[in-house]
Amino acid sequence: MNVSIIGTGYVGLVTGACLADIGNHVFCLDVDPRKIAILKDGGIPIYEPGLEGVVQSNVEAGRLDFSTDIQASVAHGDIQFIAVGTPPDEDGSADLQYVLAAARNIGRYMESFKVVVDKSTVPVGTADKVTAVIQEELDKRGRGDLGFSVVSNPEFLKEGAAVDDFMRPDRIVIGVSGDDNGRRALASMRELYAPFNRNHERTRVMDVRSAEFTKYAANAMLATRISFMNELANLADRVGADIEAVRQGIGSDPRIGYSFLYAGTGYGGSCFPKDIQALTRIARENGQTLRVLESVEAVNDEQKTVLTDKVFARFGKDLSQHCFALWGLAFKPNTDDMREAPSRVVISALLRAGARIVAHDPIAVEETRRVLALDFADAPQLLDRISYAKSPMAAVEGADALIIVTEWKAYRSPNLERLKTTMKSPVVFDGRNLYEPAIMTSAGVIYHGIGRNSLHAAG
């Protein structure tokens, strides 16, 4: 099938590359000539494990093209995926300007029936707005007779595992209208996704608004589990319980399960923070308060300060004589994404308290430099107090303490004896509970986890 993808960001590039990989001819459009130049030269503008190889092999096979030519993009694809950004406005609502601009271009240039797919995460009712914009452009041209249908097909991709998530989906949600054009669009979407349903049917067909809502509801549930466990972890520290034992105890209940029950320093990234804000905004616009989700967001904001609260409790509020090693900068492993990353909160608090930081991350250093320049626009001189090490052990040399923010695999089994002798003082603040407190204590390391500081934990 001929498919056009509007937007070569995280969602658009993964979608385009993976659809090309199953035999479709995919045309990827982006208005940023820099991105297109990178892609045409064989690179990719984002970090995602396995994606570069998929892109290169399909470019070489002639199934994947990149361009800034809007008219050519509209002409190419019978199915037009809109996969542009929907950043939050100041009031927390999703900004639809890029989605509607893409829709307007489709209406401006289409000459045959099009299936227009909202792949971006968008508020309930967005498909109606996209439909109205396309119809308006067609009417301007005197081509109001041209048929089209707007479909909701939300993405469920985890950064760091996006290629595998796309190629082996647990569900494919398709929201369509009930008219003839909607039925025609559904037939096209079923044909497109048929290769993913050979083992068993993964497609969930519903009305458009329910599909739009499903994406927000899924992320809201996962974010709620994270904040719930983080709040319990903080209580566990106070009452002398071990949150890891609690996690295993409740996770063994099949009604609960183990996923998204790890205590830590809070969630970040491009999805959870933005989607929770957007959903609570949608509720307020419809006369409802989502009290649970407002609390989820508040708990998460506070959780990002838990590590530095522990640091201040041990070293005091004036950190001008102290140096800290920081392991992990990206909001999660296997990505360089720094959006809403807890490390930014930690770095800000430490630098503004006078500390020096030596940080390590396998991937995200350059992106960190970029976002910190924005975070410290009011005090750029403070960035002179942060440097970046080429290895985890190089970061801890002479450090007063080690702070772990991201659970990269490279951090899971450090040489504890070397860690203790390399550091100025063997103190570890583990924001991801990578280590067993008893093992760290027996190795002579002063260990501070999240909800794992029980004096009564079993051996």
Sine and cosine of phi, psi and omega as CSV:
sin_phi,cos_phi,sin_psi,cos_psi,sin_omega,cos_omega
0.00,0.00,0.44,-0.90,0.09,-1.00
-1.00,-0.06,0.85,-0.53,-0.09,-1.00
-0.78,-0.63,0.69,-0.72,0.12,-0.99
-0.93,-0.38,0.66,-0.75,0.04,-1.00
-0.88,-0.47,0.87,-0.50,0.00,-1.00
-0.99,-0.14,0.95,-0.31,-0.05,-1.00
0.94,-0.35,0.83,-0.56,0.01,-1.00
-0.92,-0.38,0.59,0.81,0.14,-0.99
-0.98,0.19,-0.38,-0.93,-0.10,-1.00
-0.84,0.54,-0.81,0.59,-0.06,-1.00
-0.94,0.34,-0.72,0.69,-0.07,-1.00
-0.90,0.44,-0.68,0.74,-0.05,-1.00
-0.94,0.34,-0.67,0.74,0.05,-1.00
-0.89,0.46,-0.72,0.70,0.00,-1.00
-0.87,0.49,-0.75,0.67,-0.02,-1.00
-0.89,0.46,-0.72,0.69,-0.04,-1.00
-0.90,0.43,-0.68,0.74,-0.05,-1.00
-0.95,0.32,-0.61,0.79,0.06,-1.00
-0.92,0.39,-0.58,0.81,0.08,-1.00
-0.92,0.40,-0.57,0.82,-0.07,-1.00
-0.92,0.39,-0.34,0.94,0.04,-1.00
-0.98,-0.18,0.21,0.98,0.18,-0.98
0.93,-0.36,-0.03,1.00,0.03,-1.00
-0.98,0.18,0.39,-0.92,0.12,-0.99
-0.99,-0.12,0.92,-0.38,-0.17,-0.99
-0.91,-0.40,0.75,-0.66,0.03,-1.00
-0.93,-0.38,0.91,-0.41,-0.01,-1.00
-0.98,-0.18,0.84,-0.55,-0.03,-1.00
-0.95,-0.30,0.65,-0.76,0.17,-0.98
-0.51,-0.86,0.60,-0.80,-0.01,-1.00
-0.99,0.11,-0.10,1.00,0.01,-1.00
-1.00,-0.03,0.96,-0.26,-0.04,-1.00
-0.90,0.44,-0.44,0.90,0.02,-1.00
-0.90,0.44,-0.71,0.71,0.02,-1.00
-0.88,0.47,-0.70,0.71,-0.03,-1.00
-0.90,0.44,-0.62,0.79,0.02,-1.00
-0.89,0.45,-0.68,0.74,0.03,-1.00
-0.87,0.49,-0.71,0.70,-0.04,-1.00
-0.92,0.38,-0.63,0.78,0.03,-1.00
-0.92,0.39,-0.45,0.89,0.01,-1.00
-1.00,0.09,0.05,1.00,0.06,-1.00
0.99,-0.11,0.04,1.00,0.03,-1.00
-0.98,-0.17,0.01,-1.00,0.13,-0.99
-0.73,-0.68,0.59,-0.81,-0.10,-0.99
-0.99,0.13,-0.02,1.00,0.01,-1.00
-0.77,-0.64,0.24,-0.97,0.11,-0.99
-0.97,-0.24,0.85,-0.53,0.08,-1.00
-0.47,-0.89,0.89,-0.46,-0.07,-1.00
-0.80,0.60,0.77,-0.64,0.06,-1.00
1.00,0.09,-0.24,0.97,-0.11,-0.99
-0.95,0.30,-0.64,0.77,-0.07,-1.00
-0.86,0.51,-0.66,0.75,0.02,-1.00
-0.91,0.42,-0.63,0.78,0.02,-1.00
-0.91,0.42,-0.68,0.74,0.02,-1.00
-0.88,0.47,-0.77,0.64,-0.07,-1.00
-0.89,0.45,-0.67,0.74,-0.04,-1.00
-0.92,0.40,-0.57,0.82,-0.02,-1.00
-0.99,0.14,-0.47,0.88,0.15,-0.99
-0.90,0.44,-0.71,0.70,0.00,-1.00
-0.90,0.44,-0.53,0.85,0.01,-1.00
-0.99,0.16,-0.12,0.99,0.03,-1.00
0.99,0.17,0.26,0.97,-0.01,-1.00
-0.99,-0.16,-0.10,1.00,-0.09,-1.00
-0.71,-0.71,0.87,-0.48,-0.02,-1.00
-0.86,-0.51,0.45,-0.89,0.03,-1.00
-0.77,-0.64,0.66,-0.75,-0.06,-1.00
-0.32,-0.95,0.31,-0.95,0.16,-0.99
-0.97,-0.22,0.12,0.99,-0.08,-1.00
-0.99,0.11,0.98,-0.19,-0.08,-1.00
-0.90,0.44,-0.72,0.69,-0.04,-1.00
-0.88,0.47,-0.64,0.77,0.02,-1.00
-0.92,0.40,-0.58,0.82,0.02,-1.00
-0.90,0.43,-0.71,0.70,0.00,-1.00
-0.91,0.42,-0.64,0.77,-0.01,-1.00
-0.92,0.39,-0.55,0.84,-0.12,-0.99
-0.94,0.34,-0.80,0.60,-0.24,-0.97
-1.00,-0.02,0.81,-0.58,0.21,-0.98
-0.93,0.37,-0.49,0.87,0.09,-1.00
-0.92,-0.40,0.82,-0.58,-0.04,-1.00
-0.92,-0.39,0.95,-0.31,0.04,-1.00
-1.00,0.04,0.81,-0.59,0.13,-0.99
-0.99,-0.11,0.93,-0.37,-0.08,-1.00
-0.75,-0.66,0.73,0.68,-0.02,-1.00
-1.00,-0.09,0.16,-0.99,-0.04,-1.00
-0.95,0.31,0.51,-0.86,0.11,-0.99
-0.78,-0.63,0.93,0.38,-0.08,-1.00
-0.91,0.41,0.41,-0.91,0.01,-1.00
-0.96,0.29,0.66,-0.75,0.17,-0.98
-0.96,0.27,0.08,-1.00,-0.01,-1.00
-0.87,0.49,-0.47,0.88,-0.01,-1.00
-1.00,0.01,0.10,0.99,0.03,-1.00
1.00,-0.04,-0.22,0.98,0.00,-1.00
-0.96,0.27,0.40,-0.92,0.00,-1.00
-0.97,0.26,0.72,-0.69,0.02,-1.00
-1.00,0.08,0.91,-0.42,-0.09,-1.00
-0.99,-0.14,0.20,0.98,-0.10,-0.99
-0.87,0.49,-0.62,0.79,-0.04,-1.00
-0.97,0.25,-0.58,0.81,0.07,-1.00
-0.89,0.46,-0.74,0.67,-0.05,-1.00
-0.94,0.33,-0.53,0.85,0.08,-1.00
-0.90,0.43,-0.66,0.75,0.05,-1.00
-0.89,0.45,-0.68,0.73,0.03,-1.00
-0.88,0.47,-0.66,0.76,-0.01,-1.00
-0.89,0.46,-0.64,0.77,0.02,-1.00
-0.91,0.41,-0.60,0.80,0.04,-1.00
-0.89,0.46,-0.73,0.68,0.02,-1.00
-0.90,0.44,-0.52,0.86,-0.05,-1.00
-0.95,0.31,-0.52,0.85,-0.16,-0.99
-0.88,-0.48,-0.18,0.98,-0.09,-1.00
-0.92,0.38,0.58,-0.81,-0.01,-1.00
-0.79,-0.62,0.06,1.00,0.00,-1.00
-0.46,-0.89,0.10,-1.00,-0.03,-1.00
-0.85,0.53,0.72,-0.70,0.00,-1.00
-0.78,-0.63,0.64,-0.77,0.22,-0.98
-0.99,-0.12,0.90,-0.43,-0.05,-1.00
-0.97,-0.25,0.88,-0.48,-0.14,-0.99
-0.94,-0.34,0.87,-0.49,0.15,-0.99
-0.99,0.17,0.98,-0.22,0.04,-1.00
-1.00,-0.08,-0.46,0.89,0.06,-1.00
-0.89,0.45,0.46,-0.89,0.10,-0.99
-0.97,0.25,0.90,-0.44,-0.13,-0.99
-0.73,-0.69,0.44,-0.90,0.02,-1.00
-0.90,0.43,0.39,-0.92,0.07,-1.00
-0.86,0.50,0.77,-0.64,-0.03,-1.00
0.98,-0.20,-0.07,1.00,-0.02,-1.00
-0.90,0.43,-0.62,0.79,-0.01,-1.00
-0.85,0.53,-0.58,0.82,0.05,-1.00
-0.90,0.44,-0.64,0.77,0.01,-1.00
-0.93,0.37,-0.66,0.75,0.04,-1.00
-0.89,0.46,-0.69,0.72,0.03,-1.00
-0.86,0.52,-0.71,0.70,-0.03,-1.00
-0.89,0.45,-0.65,0.76,-0.01,-1.00
-0.91,0.41,-0.72,0.70,0.01,-1.00
-0.89,0.46,-0.70,0.71,-0.01,-1.00
-0.89,0.45,-0.61,0.79,0.03,-1.00
-0.87,0.49,-0.69,0.72,-0.01,-1.00
-0.93,0.37,-0.62,0.78,0.04,-1.00
-0.90,0.44,-0.67,0.74,0.01,-1.00
-0.89,0.45,-0.60,0.80,0.04,-1.00
-0.86,0.51,-0.57,0.82,-0.05,-1.00
-1.00,0.03,-0.06,1.00,-0.09,-1.00
0.95,0.30,0.42,0.91,-0.01,-1.00
-0.88,-0.48,0.57,0.82,-0.02,-1.00
-0.89,0.46,-0.20,0.98,0.00,-1.00
-0.99,0.17,-0.26,0.96,0.00,-1.00
-0.91,0.41,0.75,-0.66,-0.03,-1.00
-1.00,0.04,0.47,-0.88,0.10,-0.99
-0.31,-0.95,0.25,-0.97,0.09,-1.00
-0.56,-0.83,0.69,-0.73,0.01,-1.00
-0.99,-0.15,0.81,-0.59,-0.07,-1.00
-0.91,-0.43,0.59,-0.81,0.15,-0.99
-0.98,-0.20,0.83,-0.55,-0.01,-1.00
-0.66,-0.75,0.96,0.29,-0.11,-0.99
-0.89,0.46,0.51,-0.86,0.02,-1.00
-1.00,-0.01,0.52,-0.85,0.08,-1.00
-0.76,-0.65,0.90,0.43,-0.08,-1.00
-0.95,-0.32,0.75,-0.67,0.09,-1.00
-1.00,-0.06,0.79,-0.61,0.08,-1.00
-0.87,0.50,0.70,-0.71,-0.06,-1.00
1.00,-0.10,-0.28,0.96,0.03,-1.00
-0.61,-0.79,0.45,0.89,-0.18,-0.98
-0.93,0.37,-0.65,0.76,-0.02,-1.00
-0.89,0.46,-0.73,0.69,0.01,-1.00
-0.91,0.41,-0.63,0.78,0.04,-1.00
-0.88,0.48,-0.64,0.77,-0.01,-1.00
-0.95,0.32,-0.68,0.73,-0.09,-1.00
-0.98,0.21,-0.36,0.93,0.02,-1.00
-0.75,-0.66,0.91,0.42,-0.09,-1.00
-0.95,0.31,0.55,-0.84,0.12,-0.99
-1.00,0.08,-0.38,0.93,0.14,-0.99
-0.40,-0.92,0.48,-0.88,0.08,-1.00
-0.83,-0.55,0.94,-0.34,-0.06,-1.00
-1.00,-0.08,0.82,-0.58,0.01,-1.00
-0.79,-0.61,0.87,-0.49,0.06,-1.00
-0.96,-0.29,0.83,-0.55,-0.06,-1.00
-0.73,-0.69,0.35,-0.94,0.10,-0.99
-0.98,0.18,0.28,-0.96,-0.07,-1.00
-1.00,-0.05,0.12,0.99,-0.02,-1.00
-1.00,0.02,-0.05,-1.00,-0.05,-1.00
-0.88,0.47,-0.66,0.75,0.03,-1.00
-0.90,0.44,-0.61,0.79,0.04,-1.00
-0.90,0.43,-0.65,0.76,0.03,-1.00
-0.92,0.40,-0.60,0.80,0.06,-1.00
-0.91,0.42,-0.66,0.75,0.03,-1.00
-0.90,0.43,-0.66,0.75,0.01,-1.00
-0.88,0.47,-0.65,0.76,0.03,-1.00
-0.87,0.49,-0.66,0.75,0.02,-1.00
-0.92,0.40,-0.66,0.75,-0.01,-1.00
-0.92,0.39,-0.61,0.79,0.05,-1.00
-0.91,0.42,-0.63,0.78,0.04,-1.00
-0.91,0.42,-0.68,0.74,-0.02,-1.00
-0.88,0.47,-0.68,0.74,-0.11,-0.99
-1.00,-0.08,0.06,1.00,-0.01,-1.00
-0.80,0.60,-0.64,0.77,-0.01,-1.00
-0.87,0.49,-0.39,0.92,-0.03,-1.00
-1.00,0.04,-0.10,1.00,-0.06,-1.00
-0.93,-0.37,0.21,0.98,-0.08,-1.00
-0.92,0.40,-0.62,0.78,-0.01,-1.00
-0.96,0.30,-0.75,0.66,0.11,-0.99
-0.34,-0.94,0.32,-0.95,-0.07,-1.00
-0.95,0.32,0.87,-0.50,0.01,-1.00
-0.95,-0.31,-0.14,0.99,-0.12,-0.99
-0.98,0.20,0.71,-0.71,0.08,-1.00
-0.87,-0.48,0.95,-0.30,-0.04,-1.00
-0.99,-0.10,0.71,-0.71,-0.01,-1.00
-0.45,-0.89,-0.01,-1.00,0.08,-1.00
-0.95,0.30,0.29,-0.96,-0.14,-0.99
-0.89,0.46,-0.72,0.69,-0.07,-1.00
-0.91,0.42,-0.60,0.80,0.04,-1.00
-0.91,0.41,-0.61,0.79,0.04,-1.00
-0.91,0.42,-0.68,0.73,0.05,-1.00
-0.87,0.49,-0.65,0.76,-0.02,-1.00
-0.93,0.36,-0.56,0.83,-0.08,-1.00
-0.85,0.53,-0.67,0.74,-0.01,-1.00
-0.88,0.48,-0.74,0.67,0.01,-1.00
-0.90,0.44,-0.66,0.75,-0.03,-1.00
-0.90,0.44,-0.63,0.77,0.01,-1.00
-0.89,0.45,-0.76,0.65,-0.01,-1.00
-0.92,0.39,-0.56,0.83,0.04,-1.00
-0.90,0.43,-0.66,0.75,0.03,-1.00
-0.90,0.44,-0.70,0.72,-0.01,-1.00
-0.92,0.40,-0.67,0.74,0.04,-1.00
-0.89,0.45,-0.59,0.81,0.02,-1.00
-0.90,0.44,-0.67,0.74,0.03,-1.00
-0.88,0.47,-0.65,0.76,0.00,-1.00
-0.90,0.43,-0.77,0.64,-0.02,-1.00
-0.91,0.42,-0.59,0.81,0.05,-1.00
-0.86,0.51,-0.74,0.67,-0.01,-1.00
-0.93,0.36,-0.57,0.82,0.03,-1.00
-0.91,0.42,-0.63,0.78,0.04,-1.00
-0.92,0.40,-0.65,0.76,0.06,-1.00
-0.91,0.41,-0.58,0.82,0.01,-1.00
-0.89,0.45,-0.66,0.75,0.02,-1.00
-0.90,0.43,-0.59,0.81,0.07,-1.00
-0.94,0.35,-0.61,0.80,0.02,-1.00
-0.85,0.52,-0.63,0.78,0.06,-1.00
-0.86,0.50,-0.58,0.81,-0.07,-1.00
-0.98,0.20,-0.58,0.81,-0.11,-0.99
-0.99,-0.15,-0.04,1.00,0.05,-1.00
0.99,0.11,0.56,0.83,0.07,-1.00
-0.94,-0.35,0.30,-0.95,0.02,-1.00
-0.95,-0.30,0.92,-0.38,-0.10,-0.99
-0.90,0.43,-0.43,0.90,0.04,-1.00
-0.94,0.35,-0.64,0.77,0.08,-1.00
-0.90,0.43,-0.63,0.77,0.04,-1.00
-0.90,0.44,-0.69,0.73,0.01,-1.00
-0.85,0.52,-0.71,0.70,0.00,-1.00
-0.92,0.39,-0.58,0.82,0.00,-1.00
-0.91,0.41,-0.68,0.73,-0.01,-1.00
-1.00,0.08,-0.50,0.87,0.00,-1.00
-0.92,0.39,-0.43,0.90,0.02,-1.00
-0.95,0.32,-0.22,0.97,0.12,-0.99
-0.97,0.25,0.89,-0.45,-0.07,-1.00
-0.88,0.48,-0.35,0.94,0.07,-1.00
-0.95,0.31,-0.32,0.95,-0.05,-1.00
-0.95,-0.31,-0.81,0.58,-0.01,-1.00
0.97,0.23,0.12,-0.99,-0.12,-0.99
-0.99,-0.11,-0.29,0.96,-0.14,-0.99
-0.92,0.39,0.64,-0.77,0.10,-1.00
0.84,0.54,0.60,0.80,0.06,-1.00
-0.89,-0.45,0.26,0.97,-0.01,-1.00
-1.00,0.08,0.80,-0.60,0.08,-1.00
-0.96,0.29,0.50,-0.86,-0.01,-1.00
-0.14,-0.99,-0.54,-0.84,-0.09,-1.00
-0.98,-0.19,0.28,0.96,0.04,-1.00
0.99,-0.17,0.34,-0.94,0.00,-1.00
-1.00,0.01,0.38,-0.92,0.07,-1.00
-0.58,-0.82,-0.49,-0.87,0.05,-1.00
1.00,-0.03,-0.14,-0.99,-0.12,-0.99
-1.00,0.02,-0.24,0.97,-0.16,-0.99
-0.97,-0.26,-0.90,0.44,-0.16,-0.99
-0.84,0.54,-0.80,0.60,-0.04,-1.00
-0.86,0.51,-0.72,0.70,-0.05,-1.00
-0.91,0.41,-0.68,0.74,-0.09,-1.00
-0.96,0.30,-0.58,0.81,0.06,-1.00
-0.90,0.44,-0.69,0.72,0.03,-1.00
-0.88,0.47,-0.69,0.72,-0.03,-1.00
-0.91,0.42,-0.66,0.75,-0.03,-1.00
-0.92,0.38,-0.65,0.76,0.04,-1.00
-0.92,0.39,-0.55,0.84,0.06,-1.00
-0.92,0.39,-0.68,0.73,0.04,-1.00
-0.85,0.52,-0.67,0.74,0.00,-1.00
-0.88,0.48,-0.72,0.70,-0.01,-1.00
-0.89,0.46,-0.62,0.78,0.02,-1.00
-0.90,0.43,-0.36,0.93,-0.01,-1.00
-0.95,-0.31,0.37,0.93,0.12,-0.99
0.96,0.28,0.43,0.90,-0.01,-1.00
-0.76,-0.65,0.53,-0.85,0.10,-1.00
-0.94,-0.35,0.84,-0.54,0.06,-1.00
-1.00,0.00,1.00,0.09,-0.13,-0.99
-0.90,0.44,-0.62,0.78,0.00,-1.00
-0.89,0.45,-0.74,0.67,-0.05,-1.00
-0.94,0.34,-0.55,0.84,0.10,-1.00
-0.89,0.46,-0.60,0.80,0.07,-1.00
-0.94,0.34,-0.61,0.79,0.05,-1.00
-0.84,0.55,-0.71,0.70,0.00,-1.00
-0.92,0.39,-0.68,0.74,-0.01,-1.00
-0.90,0.43,-0.68,0.74,0.03,-1.00
-0.88,0.47,-0.67,0.74,-0.02,-1.00
-0.90,0.43,-0.66,0.75,0.04,-1.00
-0.87,0.50,-0.68,0.73,0.00,-1.00
-0.93,0.36,-0.56,0.83,-0.06,-1.00
-0.91,0.42,-0.47,0.88,0.00,-1.00
-0.92,0.38,-0.23,0.97,0.02,-1.00
-0.99,-0.17,-0.04,1.00,-0.09,-1.00
-0.88,0.47,-0.69,0.72,-0.01,-1.00
-0.88,0.47,-0.73,0.68,-0.02,-1.00
-0.94,0.34,-0.50,0.87,0.11,-0.99
-0.87,0.49,-0.65,0.76,0.04,-1.00
-0.92,0.38,-0.61,0.79,0.05,-1.00
-0.90,0.44,-0.74,0.68,-0.01,-1.00
-0.89,0.45,-0.59,0.81,0.00,-1.00
-0.90,0.44,-0.52,0.85,-0.02,-1.00
-1.00,0.00,-0.64,0.77,-0.15,-0.99
-0.95,-0.32,-0.13,0.99,-0.04,-1.00
1.00,-0.02,0.15,-0.99,-0.07,-1.00
-0.99,0.16,-0.37,0.93,0.05,-1.00
-0.99,-0.11,0.95,-0.32,-0.07,-1.00
-0.96,-0.30,0.34,0.94,-0.11,-0.99
-0.91,0.42,-0.31,0.95,0.00,-1.00
-0.97,-0.24,0.22,0.97,-0.11,-0.99
-0.84,-0.55,0.50,-0.86,0.06,-1.00
-0.82,-0.57,0.71,-0.70,-0.04,-1.00
-0.84,-0.54,0.68,-0.73,0.17,-0.99
-1.00,0.06,0.64,-0.77,-0.01,-1.00
-0.80,-0.60,0.88,-0.47,0.04,-1.00
-0.97,-0.23,0.90,-0.43,0.08,-1.00
0.98,-0.17,0.85,-0.53,-0.02,-1.00
-0.87,-0.49,-0.67,0.74,0.00,-1.00
-0.88,0.47,0.37,-0.93,-0.06,-1.00
-0.92,0.38,-0.36,0.93,0.06,-1.00
-0.40,-0.91,0.24,-0.97,0.01,-1.00
-0.92,0.38,0.31,-0.95,0.11,-0.99
0.91,0.42,0.47,0.88,0.11,-0.99
-0.46,-0.89,0.33,-0.95,0.13,-0.99
-0.95,-0.30,0.28,0.96,-0.08,-1.00
-0.95,0.31,0.85,-0.53,0.00,-1.00
-0.95,-0.32,0.12,0.99,-0.01,-1.00
-0.91,0.40,0.84,-0.55,0.02,-1.00
0.84,0.54,0.42,0.91,-0.03,-1.00
-0.92,0.38,0.72,-0.69,0.06,-1.00
-0.84,0.55,-0.48,0.88,-0.01,-1.00
-0.86,0.51,-0.51,0.86,0.00,-1.00
-0.91,0.41,-0.60,0.80,0.05,-1.00
-0.93,0.36,-0.68,0.74,0.01,-1.00
-0.89,0.45,-0.75,0.66,-0.02,-1.00
-0.88,0.48,-0.69,0.72,-0.01,-1.00
-0.87,0.50,-0.73,0.69,-0.04,-1.00
-0.90,0.44,-0.67,0.74,-0.04,-1.00
-0.94,0.35,-0.73,0.69,-0.02,-1.00
-0.91,0.42,-0.64,0.77,-0.01,-1.00
-0.95,0.32,-0.28,0.96,0.10,-0.99
-1.00,-0.04,0.07,1.00,0.10,-1.00
0.99,-0.13,0.01,1.00,-0.07,-1.00
-0.95,0.30,0.33,-0.95,0.24,-0.97
-0.97,-0.25,0.55,-0.84,-0.05,-1.00
-0.75,-0.66,0.70,-0.71,0.20,-0.98
-0.88,-0.47,0.92,-0.40,-0.14,-0.99
-0.95,-0.32,0.44,-0.90,0.12,-0.99
-0.67,-0.74,0.66,-0.75,0.18,-0.98
-0.47,-0.88,0.69,-0.73,-0.05,-1.00
-0.90,0.44,-0.43,0.90,-0.16,-0.99
-0.77,-0.63,-0.60,0.80,-0.34,-0.94
-1.00,-0.07,0.25,0.97,-0.09,-1.00
-0.90,0.44,-0.74,0.68,-0.05,-1.00
-0.91,0.41,-0.65,0.76,0.06,-1.00
-0.91,0.41,-0.57,0.82,0.06,-1.00
-0.89,0.46,-0.71,0.71,0.03,-1.00
-0.83,0.56,-0.66,0.75,-0.04,-1.00
-0.92,0.40,-0.75,0.67,-0.07,-1.00
-0.96,0.29,-0.53,0.85,0.02,-1.00
-0.93,0.36,-0.51,0.86,0.08,-1.00
-0.87,0.48,-0.55,0.83,0.07,-1.00
-0.98,0.22,-0.66,0.75,-0.03,-1.00
-0.89,0.46,-0.54,0.84,-0.07,-1.00
-0.94,-0.34,0.51,0.86,0.03,-1.00
-0.87,0.50,-0.47,0.89,0.00,-1.00
-0.99,0.16,-0.32,0.95,-0.04,-1.00
-0.51,-0.86,0.90,0.45,-0.08,-1.00
-0.88,0.48,-0.38,0.92,-0.01,-1.00
-0.90,0.43,-0.41,0.91,-0.01,-1.00
-0.92,0.40,-0.41,0.91,-0.01,-1.00
-0.93,0.36,-0.24,0.97,0.10,-0.99
-0.92,0.39,-0.26,0.97,-0.07,-1.00
-1.00,-0.09,0.08,1.00,0.09,-1.00
-0.87,-0.50,0.71,-0.70,0.05,-1.00
-0.74,-0.67,0.15,-0.99,-0.13,-0.99
-0.79,-0.62,0.76,-0.65,-0.03,-1.00
-0.99,-0.11,0.43,-0.91,-0.02,-1.00
-1.00,0.09,-0.24,0.97,0.02,-1.00
-0.58,-0.81,0.36,-0.93,0.02,-1.00
-0.87,0.50,-0.67,0.74,-0.04,-1.00
-0.94,0.34,-0.52,0.85,0.06,-1.00
-0.91,0.42,-0.52,0.86,-0.02,-1.00
-0.93,0.37,-0.54,0.84,-0.11,-0.99
-1.00,0.06,-0.09,1.00,-0.08,-1.00
-0.88,0.48,0.89,-0.46,0.03,-1.00
0.96,0.27,0.19,0.98,-0.05,-1.00
-0.98,0.21,0.55,-0.83,0.07,-1.00
-0.97,0.26,-0.41,0.91,0.04,-1.00
-0.26,-0.97,0.37,-0.93,0.09,-1.00
-0.94,-0.33,0.74,-0.67,0.05,-1.00
-0.89,-0.46,0.83,-0.55,-0.02,-1.00
-0.96,-0.28,0.84,-0.54,-0.07,-1.00
-0.92,-0.40,-0.54,0.84,-0.05,-1.00
-0.82,-0.57,0.69,-0.73,-0.14,-0.99
-1.00,0.01,0.83,0.56,0.09,-1.00
-0.89,0.46,0.56,-0.83,0.00,-1.00
-0.84,0.54,-0.54,0.84,-0.04,-1.00
-0.89,0.45,-0.25,0.97,-0.04,-1.00
-0.99,-0.16,-0.03,1.00,-0.20,-0.98
-0.97,0.23,-0.48,0.88,-0.06,-1.00
-0.72,-0.69,0.92,0.39,0.00,-1.00
-0.96,0.29,0.40,-0.92,0.13,-0.99
-0.96,0.27,0.98,-0.22,-0.14,-0.99
-0.92,0.39,-0.56,0.83,0.02,-1.00
-0.91,0.40,-0.68,0.73,0.04,-1.00
-0.92,0.39,-0.63,0.78,0.03,-1.00
-0.86,0.51,-0.70,0.71,-0.06,-1.00
-0.92,0.40,-0.63,0.78,-0.05,-1.00
-0.99,0.16,-0.41,0.91,-0.02,-1.00
-0.98,0.19,-0.57,0.82,-0.04,-1.00
-0.98,0.19,0.42,-0.91,0.08,-1.00
-0.92,0.40,-0.65,0.76,0.11,-0.99
-0.62,-0.79,0.69,-0.73,-0.13,-0.99
-0.99,0.13,0.95,0.31,-0.02,-1.00
-0.88,-0.47,0.78,-0.63,-0.02,-1.00
-0.82,-0.58,0.80,-0.61,0.15,-0.99
-0.96,-0.29,0.97,-0.24,-0.15,-0.99
-0.99,-0.15,0.98,-0.19,-0.04,-1.00
-0.98,0.19,-0.03,1.00,0.00,-1.00
-0.79,-0.61,0.16,0.99,0.05,-1.00
0.79,0.61,0.75,0.67,-0.01,-1.00
-0.96,0.27,-0.42,0.91,-0.17,-0.99
-0.87,-0.49,0.39,-0.92,0.08,-1.00
-0.99,0.11,0.82,-0.57,-0.03,-1.00
-0.81,0.58,-0.66,0.76,-0.05,-1.00
-0.90,0.44,-0.64,0.77,0.01,-1.00
-0.92,0.40,-0.68,0.74,0.01,-1.00
-0.90,0.44,-0.67,0.74,-0.01,-1.00
-0.91,0.42,-0.68,0.73,0.00,-1.00
-0.91,0.41,-0.41,0.91,0.04,-1.00
-1.00,0.09,-0.01,1.00,0.01,-1.00
1.00,0.07,0.31,0.95,0.01,-1.00
-0.98,-0.18,0.73,-0.68,0.08,-1.00
-0.99,0.13,0.91,-0.42,-0.23,-0.97
-0.90,-0.43,0.76,-0.65,0.08,-1.00
-0.82,-0.57,0.95,-0.31,0.05,-1.00
-0.98,-0.18,-0.21,-0.98,0.07,-1.00
-0.95,-0.32,0.97,-0.26,-0.03,-1.00
0.96,0.29,0.37,0.93,-0.05,-1.00
-0.80,-0.60,0.42,0.91,-0.09,-1.00
-0.97,-0.22,0.47,0.88,0.00,-1.00
-0.92,0.40,0.71,-0.70,0.10,-1.00
-0.99,0.13,-0.11,0.99,-0.11,-0.99
-0.90,-0.43,0.21,0.98,-0.04,-1.00
-0.90,0.44,0.62,-0.78,0.01,-1.00
-0.94,0.34,0.51,-0.86,-0.01,-1.00
-0.98,0.18,0.00,0.00,0.00,0.00
